[in-house]
Amino acid sequence: MSNIFKCPEWDSTPETAVNHNFSENVNNNKVRNGKISKERKKKKKNTALKHVKNEEIKETLRKSSPGRFVKIQQDKCPKLPNSAPQSLRERLIGSLKGSRFRFINEQLYTSQGSEARKIFEEDTTAFRVYHDGYRQQVSQWPLNPLDVIIKSVRKMPKDYIIGDFGCGEARLAKSVAHKVYSLDLVSEQQDVIACDMANTPLTKNSLNVVVYCLSLMGTNLKDFLLEANRLLKMGGLVKIAEVQSRFTKVTDFIKNVERCGFKLMDKDLRKNYFFFMTFKKISNISKSAHMEDFSLKPCLYKKR
Ligand SMILES: C[S@@+](CC[C@H](N)C(=O)[O-])C[C@H]1O[C@@H](n2cnc3c(N)ncnc32)[C@H](O)[C@@H]1O
């Protein structure tokens, strides 16, 4: 299980190891006997070129991770030799991006929806960094749960109206013929509604299906499910896909969802790494109803 949530490309080279390699490379140039004057001439010739390359790399780092770059400057960013292989540069940048992805991911899993929204409002690059990282993770999984959801939505009556809650890059809407309201904390695409899915601008009793594909991230799941209850027509469906390891006891989770006015219709706990569940709305439950909140364990991606 844990292997699929690792990201080798980003995490295999810690920053300290990268810096060490740079200085080794520079020292080797200095001590080559007999070639030292030739080396110096070469060095002079290439100084301007090196400067341009270093500036280019710093600029890339600055764009990819402004906060982290300040730290590197303070530690005196090592001079990158002209011969620095492309892959090394890419790995350094990748390592910074990977750290930011893990940090944002952890914040999303340990905050309430409204706090998570603020995180993305305060750092406008965070959503892109998160989704670049998420896409990288998904590419290593044996199965993308969104494909399973897409397949099941395609079989539904064409007049069904779907809410994709925590839609990410809104692939569900692009993959089915149905009317889909795509909602996420940030809208990077024209048809995505930016909101906390605990409080959406949609009209009550307007949806046939609410989808949560790996998006039950916050600590206030009760608020999300009660909003789904408000929006769904009676008999409407909630489709959930989640990482198996997030559940301590699946039966407790099911009971908590059912307390929000739903009845479990179907569960598929056999698919590798993921659980799939379908609930049906059987009663109206007010958002002001007194009910204990519930959550799932965070899904944290490990640094190698
Ligand atoms: C792991 S991604 C999955 C994206 C998409 N469902 C998929 O399967 O590709 C989870 C998404 O849920 C969103 N999300 C988390 N909490 C949310 C909230 N309270 N309101 C709206 N979106 C939320 C995140 O911003 C992120 O885009």
The ligand as a Tripos MOL2 file, in Angstrom:
@<TRIPOS>MOLECULE
LIG
   27    29     1     0     0
SMALL
NO_CHARGES

@<TRIPOS>ATOM
      1 C1         -7.0540   14.3380   -4.4800 C.3       1 LIG1
      2 S1         -7.8070   15.6030   -5.4020 S.3       1 LIG1
      3 C2         -8.9020   14.6650   -6.4320 C.3       1 LIG1
      4 C3         -9.4120   15.4560   -7.5860 C.3       1 LIG1
      5 C4        -10.4410   14.7490   -8.4700 C.3       1 LIG1
      6 N1        -11.6390   14.4010   -7.7340 N.3       1 LIG1
      7 C5         -9.8590   13.5230   -9.1150 C.2       1 LIG1
      8 O1        -10.2420   12.4030   -8.7510 O.co2     1 LIG1
      9 O2         -8.9950   13.7020   -9.9980 O.co2     1 LIG1
     10 C6         -8.9080   16.2760   -4.2020 C.3       1 LIG1
     11 C7         -9.4890   17.6160   -4.5970 C.3       1 LIG1
     12 O3        -10.4720   17.9470   -3.6020 O.3       1 LIG1
     13 C8        -10.4160   19.3410   -3.3990 C.3       1 LIG1
     14 N2        -10.9980   19.6780   -2.1040 N.ar      1 LIG1
     15 C9        -10.5540   19.2990   -0.8830 C.ar      1 LIG1
     16 N3        -11.3250   19.8430    0.0790 N.ar      1 LIG1
     17 C10       -12.2670   20.5800   -0.5540 C.ar      1 LIG1
     18 C11       -13.3380   21.4100   -0.0900 C.ar      1 LIG1
     19 N4        -13.5870   21.5880    1.2040 N.pl3     1 LIG1
     20 N5        -14.1120   22.0010   -1.0100 N.ar      1 LIG1
     21 C12       -13.8810   21.8550   -2.3350 C.ar      1 LIG1
     22 N6        -12.8710   21.0910   -2.8270 N.ar      1 LIG1
     23 C13       -12.0680   20.4650   -1.9430 C.ar      1 LIG1
     24 C14        -8.9290   19.6550   -3.5080 C.3       1 LIG1
     25 O4         -8.7110   21.0240   -3.7690 O.3       1 LIG1
     26 C15        -8.4980   18.7540   -4.6500 C.3       1 LIG1
     27 O5         -8.5830   19.4160   -5.8780 O.3       1 LIG1
@<TRIPOS>BOND
     1     1     2 1
     2     2     3 1
     3     2    10 1
     4     3     4 1
     5     4     5 1
     6     5     6 1
     7     5     7 1
     8     7     8 2
     9     7     9 1
    10    10    11 1
    11    11    12 1
    12    11    26 1
    13    12    13 1
    14    13    14 1
    15    13    24 1
    16    14    15 ar
    17    14    23 ar
    18    15    16 ar
    19    16    17 ar
    20    17    18 ar
    21    17    23 ar
    22    18    19 1
    23    18    20 ar
    24    20    21 ar
    25    21    22 ar
    26    22    23 ar
    27    24    25 1
    28    24    26 1
    29    26    27 1
@<TRIPOS>SUBSTRUCTURE
     1 LIG1         1 GROUP 0 **** ****
